[in-house]
Amino acid sequence: MARIVLITHEYDRFSNRRGLFHRHNRYMFATAVPELRARGHTCIVLQGLGDRPQGDAALLHVDATVTPQDYVDYASSFPICVNLRATDISKRKISQAVVEPGGSWEGPVIVKS
């Protein structure tokens, strides 16, 4: 069976939350990890990059708009890594629907501060 490392940021508190792997958790890994464990895989939740365990696969889950490069580098060391190509989810990277000052858009907008 596979050894899967769930990589989270050092400031993320997923492992401290009650019901981390509860089916009503808003993150997909909350239901995926228990299912993987039920199928015999080992799943390690890594908070920060202190230990850097080896594994057969990884799931990169840094709850930030841009994933720090050291997390990307570590995640890249795995033969398989889910979310490795989603390390910058800023509006300018994922969409062309950006409203610029002086633009022609006259409708409502949502402003992210």
Phi, psi and omega in degrees: 000161184274153173252115187247129181253122175267109185268118176238160181289153181300333180268349176291143183241039181299317184288343179268348183281137176290132180081029181309315182254030176281145185294345179265003176296145186283351181262140183299327181295340180299328176262334182289317184298311178300324179293318178297318178296320179297333179272004174098003179277153174265128179239125181246126175267114182256119178256107185085182185247022182298310186274318182051063179292156176278157178195170179275335181204164179219158172235113181274116181224082175257119185279072181208159179295316178238125180282130178302145185300325180294329175289320178296316180299314179296314180299327179292344181283351180271146178298327178227133176216119176284138178078010182293336179264005180246052184267352175221104182252027178293151183308317182293337179274326188255354184213151172260002182272063180252130179269125181252152174302135180082003180284177184270353182292129181241001183274184179290155179224159172251129182254126176260118181265000000 
